[in-house]
Amino acid sequence: MLILMVILFAAPSLVKDSTARLINNDRDFEREAPFSFVLQEENPTVIQYDDYDLQVEVEGEVFPAEVFINVDNYQYRLTKESETLFTYRFNNLQRTTAFNLFAPGLRGQKVNSKDFEIDVLKKPNILGFDIRLDYPGYTGRKDETIQNVGDLSMPQGTRLSWSFNASNTNSVDLRFNNASETQAAERKGENLFSYQRRALKDETYMLYVSNEHLPFADSIGYALNVIPDLAPSISVEAFADSTQTTQQYFAGEASDDYGLKNLSFNYQKTNSRGQQQPPVSTSIKISGDRNIQYSYAFNLEELDLKPGDQISYFFEIFDNDAINGSKSARTQVMNYELPSIEELEEQEEQNSDEIKEQLKESLKESRRIQEEMKKLREKMLQQKEMDWQTKKELEKLLEQQKKLQEEINKAKEKFEENLQNQEQLSEKSEEILEKQEKLQELLRR
């Protein structure tokens, strides 16, 4: 009786099971499994396309030497980590997967587990995307669409339109320049999302995809390289009329990366007392090309300049930047200053003295050449035929006569300059008039 009481308290199932077998002696009873399988993670869950390491513990009176898994009617052996721990890796799980475990028991009897299941959470994913680049009209570039390329270079002001084709996705978000907040793409269909942005500066951005199970499940980074509209450039070369110093001629070139808009000639007059008049701008017609050549003529006489007046002038070009507004570039500032009355008188005095001295020397040289020519003619009359030496002497005299004429012409040019200066002087001194008459008399000789 004492032994029975011990059995009842120590192993009640033994008595219960034995009693059941006696009462139901007409039924067949299977031997109870000597061990069972327990998953370390009770409800296995994995993100789609990830691997999953299954860990199985064996509990019981005895432990199997090996454990197998049955997946889709294929059997695989688990890796034995210890006497009671076995593992198996599921690779690249794409859907919820059912499996069960089994192992050989006592006397060759196979011990099976119940059916288990790994719940695979569908992963949000971008299958592909297009970016339409709507370039600013003034650049002249044709709009285009680029597929599956997130790193882009484009002119400043380009409008970008993303179109995402996604799967298992509830939202697509973009984060620019590590901002604290993201920008949500607009959902256009079950799997279509769109987003628009104007490219004004260099930026980096991240793409995020989410669903109800996996917020911000995956991300990828790209960069936008924005090419700014550069300022135009311009150059000019000035040409003066040697016979009329007040007539100025200009020729130049201008260029821009996308196109030119306006060209102007600008000048400002400052009188001898330093007082400035309002600047004057004259528009010059040009084409809107990227590279142009231009020319311009500027007649200073039309400005009614007085002695001591100064004119500063330059050319300015504008580009066709429609994003930031037209940018401009200027040529160097050029200056023209009309001599003051004192300077004109001083210059005229100096020119008169130089002309007088030059004409005296020229007259002396002219007499010498005439004397030499007279001697040479007499010599030639005595010769029947001009010899080599006589010919060389004649050539030398003709060359000297030519140089003399050049000197006389220079003196005349200075005299003409004096006459122009006189026109700019409001009154002529008697001394200057007297010198001028003497010079005219010398030039007529």
C-alpha positions in Angstrom: 0.0 0.0 0.0 2.8 2.4 0.8 4.5 1.8 -2.6 1.2 2.5 -4.3 0.8 5.8 -2.5 4.3 6.8 -3.5 3.6 6.0 -7.2 0.3 8.0 -7.1 2.1 11.1 -5.8 5.3 10.8 -7.8 4.0 9.7 -11.2 0.2 10.0 -11.3 0.3 9.8 -15.1 1.7 6.3 -14.9 -1.3 5.1 -12.9 -3.7 7.2 -15.1 -2.3 5.9 -18.4 -2.2 2.3 -17.1 -5.8 2.6 -15.9 -6.9 3.9 -19.3 -5.2 1.0 -21.0 -7.0 -1.5 -18.7 -10.4 0.0 -19.2 -9.9 0.3 -23.0 -8.3 -3.0 -23.5 -9.8 -3.3 -27.0 -7.8 -0.3 -28.4 -4.2 -0.1 -29.7 -2.0 2.4 -27.9 1.2 3.9 -29.4 4.2 4.2 -27.2 4.7 7.8 -26.0 7.5 9.7 -27.8 10.7 9.8 -25.7 11.4 13.4 -26.7 9.7 16.4 -28.3 10.7 19.5 -30.4 10.5 23.0 -29.0 11.3 26.1 -31.2 13.3 28.8 -29.4 11.2 31.4 -31.2 7.6 30.4 -30.6 6.2 32.4 -33.6 9.0 32.7 -36.2 8.9 35.9 -38.3 11.3 37.1 -41.0 11.4 39.9 -43.5 11.0 38.9 -47.1 14.2 37.9 -48.9 16.1 37.6 -45.6 17.6 34.5 -44.2 16.3 32.9 -41.0 18.2 30.7 -38.6 15.8 28.1 -37.0 16.9 26.9 -33.5 15.3 23.7 -32.2 15.6 22.4 -28.7 14.9 18.7 -27.9 13.3 17.9 -24.6 12.7 14.4 -23.2 14.1 11.4 -21.5 16.4 10.6 -24.4 17.9 12.7 -27.2 18.2 11.9 -30.9 21.5 11.8 -32.6 20.1 13.7 -35.6 17.0 15.8 -36.5 15.5 16.4 -39.9 13.2 19.1 -41.3 10.6 18.6 -44.0 10.0 21.7 -46.2 7.8 21.5 -49.3 8.2 17.7 -49.3 12.0 17.9 -49.2 13.9 16.7 -46.2 17.1 18.2 -44.8 19.3 17.4 -41.9 19.7 20.0 -39.1 23.1 21.0 -37.8 23.7 19.6 -34.3 25.1 22.3 -32.1 24.8 20.4 -28.8 23.1 17.3 -27.4 19.8 19.2 -27.2 20.2 22.0 -29.7 19.8 21.8 -33.5 19.8 24.6 -36.1 18.8 25.1 -39.7 19.1 28.1 -42.0 16.4 29.1 -44.4 17.9 31.2 -47.2 16.2 34.1 -49.0 12.7 33.5 -47.8 10.1 35.0 -50.1 6.8 33.7 -48.8 5.3 32.2 -45.6 6.8 28.7 -45.3 5.4 25.7 -43.4 7.6 22.9 -42.1 7.7 20.1 -39.5 10.5 18.2 -37.8 11.2 14.5 -37.3 13.9 12.3 -35.8 14.3 8.5 -35.3 13.2 7.4 -31.8 13.5 4.2 -29.8 13.3 0.9 -31.7 13.3 2.8 -35.0 10.1 4.6 -34.3 10.0 8.0 -36.0 9.1 11.0 -33.8 7.3 13.8 -35.6 6.7 17.3 -34.5 3.5 19.3 -35.1 3.4 21.6 -38.2 5.2 24.9 -37.8 5.1 28.1 -39.9 7.6 30.9 -40.6 5.6 34.1 -41.2 7.3 36.1 -44.0 6.6 39.8 -43.9 6.4 41.1 -47.4 9.1 43.7 -48.0 8.3 47.0 -49.7 10.4 47.4 -52.8 10.9 49.7 -55.7 10.9 47.7 -58.9 12.0 50.6 -61.1 11.6 54.3 -61.6 11.8 57.0 -64.2 12.9 60.6 -63.9 11.6 63.2 -66.4 13.9 66.2 -66.8 12.0 69.3 -67.9 14.9 71.7 -68.7 14.4 75.5 -68.5 13.2 76.7 -71.9 15.9 79.3 -72.3 18.7 76.7 -72.2 17.5 75.2 -75.6 17.9 71.7 -74.3 15.3 69.1 -75.2 13.5 67.5 -72.3 14.3 63.8 -71.6 13.4 60.8 -69.5 16.0 58.7 -67.7 15.3 55.3 -66.3 16.6 53.8 -63.1 19.4 56.4 -62.7 19.2 58.4 -59.5 22.5 60.3 -59.8 21.9 63.2 -62.2 23.5 66.4 -63.5 21.3 69.1 -64.9 21.1 72.9 -65.5 19.8 75.0 -62.6 16.0 75.4 -62.6 15.3 71.9 -64.2 12.0 70.4 -63.0 12.4 66.8 -62.0 9.5 64.4 -62.0 10.0 61.0 -60.4 7.7 58.0 -61.2 8.2 55.0 -59.0 6.9 51.5 -59.7 6.8 49.6 -56.3 5.5 46.4 -54.8 4.2 45.6 -51.3 4.5 49.4 -50.7 2.2 51.8 -48.9 4.4 54.9 -49.2 7.5 56.2 -50.8 9.4 59.0 -49.1 12.4 61.2 -50.0 14.8 63.0 -47.7 16.9 65.8 -49.1 20.2 66.9 -47.6 19.7 64.9 -44.4 16.7 67.1 -43.5 14.8 66.2 -40.3 11.6 65.6 -42.3 10.9 63.5 -45.4 8.8 64.4 -48.4 6.1 62.0 -49.3 5.6 60.9 -52.9 2.0 61.1 -54.2 0.3 57.7 -54.7 -1.1 57.5 -58.2 -2.2 53.8 -58.2 -1.8 50.6 -56.3 1.9 50.4 -57.1 2.6 53.8 -58.6 4.0 56.9 -56.8 5.2 60.2 -58.1 7.2 63.2 -56.8 8.3 66.6 -58.3 11.0 69.0 -57.4 12.9 71.9 -59.0 16.6 71.6 -59.0 18.2 74.8 -57.7 21.3 73.6 -56.0 23.4 70.5 -55.4 21.6 68.0 -53.2 21.8 64.5 -51.9 18.6 62.5 -51.3 17.5 59.2 -49.8 14.6 57.0 -51.0 12.6 55.2 -48.4 9.8 52.5 -48.9 7.3 51.5 -46.2 4.3 49.3 -45.6 2.1 48.5 -42.6 4.6 45.9 -41.3 7.9 47.6 -42.2 8.1 51.4 -42.0 11.2 52.7 -43.7 12.2 49.2 -44.5 14.8 50.0 -47.0 16.7 53.1 -48.4 19.1 54.1 -51.1 21.0 57.4 -51.6 21.6 59.5 -54.7 23.0 62.9 -55.6 21.8 65.8 -57.8 24.5 67.9 -59.4 23.1 71.3 -60.4 25.0 73.2 -63.1 24.6 77.0 -62.5 24.1 79.5 -65.3 27.5 81.2 -65.7 27.9 84.9 -66.3 28.5 86.1 -69.9 31.9 87.4 -71.1 32.7 90.3 -73.4 35.7 91.8 -75.1 36.2 94.9 -77.3 39.0 96.5 -79.4 38.9 100.2 -80.2 40.1 101.8 -83.4 40.6 105.6 -83.9 40.3 107.4 -87.2 43.8 108.9 -87.8 42.3 111.8 -89.7 39.5 112.4 -87.2 40.3 111.6 -83.6 36.8 112.3 -82.4 35.5 109.3 -84.5 35.8 106.0 -82.5 35.2 102.6 -84.0 34.8 99.4 -81.9 34.8 95.6 -82.7 34.2 92.9 -80.1 32.9 89.5 -79.2 30.6 88.2 -76.4 29.6 84.7 -75.3 27.4 82.9 -72.8 26.8 79.2 -71.9 23.1 79.4 -72.9 22.5 82.6 -74.8 22.7 86.4 -74.9 19.9 88.9 -74.5 20.9 92.5 -74.6 24.0 94.5 -75.6 24.4 98.2 -74.8 26.9 101.0 -75.3 27.1 103.3 -72.3 28.8 106.6 -71.7 28.9 109.5 -69.2 30.1 113.0 -69.7 32.1 115.0 -67.1 32.8 118.6 -67.6 36.0 120.5 -66.8 34.6 121.3 -63.3 34.1 117.7 -62.5 30.3 117.8 -62.8 28.8 114.5 -64.2 25.9 114.3 -66.5 23.4 111.4 -66.3 24.7 108.3 -68.0 23.4 107.5 -71.5 22.8 103.9 -72.7 22.2 102.9 -76.3 20.9 99.5 -77.2 22.7 97.5 -79.9 20.7 94.9 -81.8 22.1 91.4 -81.5 21.0 87.8 -82.0 20.3 85.5 -79.1 23.0 83.1 -79.9 25.6 81.9 -77.5 28.5 83.6 -79.3 28.3 86.9 -81.2 30.5 89.5 -82.8 29.5 93.1 -82.8 30.8 96.5 -84.1 29.9 100.1 -83.2 30.9 103.6 -84.2 30.9 106.5 -81.7 31.2 110.1 -82.9 32.4 112.4 -80.1 31.6 115.5 -82.1 27.9 114.9 -81.6 28.4 115.4 -77.9 29.3 119.1 -78.2 32.4 118.7 -76.1 34.1 121.7 -74.6 37.8 122.0 -73.7 38.5 120.0 -70.5 35.4 117.7 -70.9 35.8 114.0 -70.4 33.9 111.0 -71.7 34.0 107.5 -70.1 32.3 104.7 -72.0 32.0 100.9 -72.0 29.9 98.0 -73.5 27.7 95.8 -71.4 26.2 92.4 -72.3 23.3 90.5 -70.5 22.6 86.8 -70.7 19.2 85.1 -70.8 19.2 83.6 -67.3 15.5 83.0 -66.6 16.1 81.4 -63.2 18.1 84.0 -61.3 17.6 86.9 -63.6 19.9 88.2 -66.3 23.6 88.5 -65.4 25.9 91.0 -67.1 29.5 91.6 -68.0 31.2 94.8 -69.0 34.2 95.7 -71.0 37.0 97.8 -69.5 36.0 101.5 -69.1 37.6 103.6 -71.9 38.1 107.4 -71.6 38.4 110.3 -74.0 39.4 113.7 -72.6 39.4 116.9 -74.6 42.4 119.1 -73.7 41.7 122.2 -71.7 42.2 125.7 -73.2 45.6 125.9 -71.4 46.6 122.5 -72.7 45.5 123.4 -76.3 47.4 126.6 -76.2 50.5 124.9 -74.8 50.3 122.1 -77.4 49.8 124.6 -80.2 52.7 126.6 -79.0 54.9 123.5 -79.0 53.7 122.4 -82.4 54.3 125.8 -83.9 57.8 125.9 -82.7 58.4 122.3 -83.9 56.8 123.1 -87.3 58.9 126.3 -87.7 62.1 124.5 -86.9 61.2 121.5 -89.1 60.3 123.7 -92.0 63.6 125.7 -91.7 65.5 122.4 -91.8 63.4 121.2 -94.7 64.0 124.4 -96.7 67.7 124.1 -96.1 67.7 120.5 -97.2 65.5 121.4 -100.2 68.0 124.0 -101.4 70.8 121.5 -101.0 69.0 118.9 -103.0 68.1 121.4 -105.8 71.8 122.4 -106.0 72.8 118.7 -106.2 70.2 118.1 -108.9 71.4 121.0 -110.9 75.0 119.7 -110.9 73.8 116.2 -111.8 71.8 117.5 -114.8 74.9 119.3 -116.1 76.9 116.2 -115.7 74.3 114.1 -117.5 74.2 116.6 -120.4 77.9 116.1 -120.9 77.5 112.3 -121.1 76.1 110.5 -124.1 74.8 107.7 -121.9 74.2 107.6 -118.2 76.9 105.6 -116.4 76.4 103.4 -113.3 77.7 106.0 -110.9 75.5 108.8 -112.3 72.5 106.5 -112.0 73.3 105.8 -108.4 73.7 109.5 -107.6 70.3 110.2 -109.2 68.6 107.5 -107.2 70.2 108.8 -104.0 68.9 112.3 -104.7 65.4 111.1 -105.5 65.4 109.1 -102.2 66.5 112.2 -100.3 63.8 114.3 -102.0 61.2 111.6 -101.0 62.3 111.8 -97.3 62.2 115.6 -97.5 58.6 115.4 -98.7 57.6 113.1 -95.9 59.0 115.6 -93.3 57.1 118.4 -95.0 53.9 116.3 -94.8 54.5 115.7 -91.1 54.8 119.4 -90.6 51.5 119.9 -92.4 49.8 117.3 -90.2 50.9 119.2 -87.1 49.7 122.4 -88.7 46.3 120.8 -89.3 46.3 119.7 -85.7 46.9 123.2 -84.7 44.0 124.4 -86.8 41.7 121.9 -85.1 42.9 123.0 -81.7 42.2 126.6 -82.8 38.6 125.6 -83.6 38.2 124.4 -80.1 39.5 127.6 -78.6 36.9 130.2 -78.1 39.3 133.1 -78.6 42.7 133.2 -80.4 45.5 135.2 -79.0 47.2 137.7 -81.4 50.5 136.0 -80.8 49.2 132.6 -81.9 47.4 134.1 -85.0 50.7 135.8 -86.0 52.6 132.5 -85.7 49.9 130.7 -87.7 50.2 133.2 -90.6 53.9 132.8 -90.7 53.6 129.0 -90.7 51.1 129.1 -93.6 53.5 131.3 -95.5 56.3 128.8 -95.0 54.1 125.9 -96.1 53.2 127.6 -99.3 56.9 127.9 -100.3 
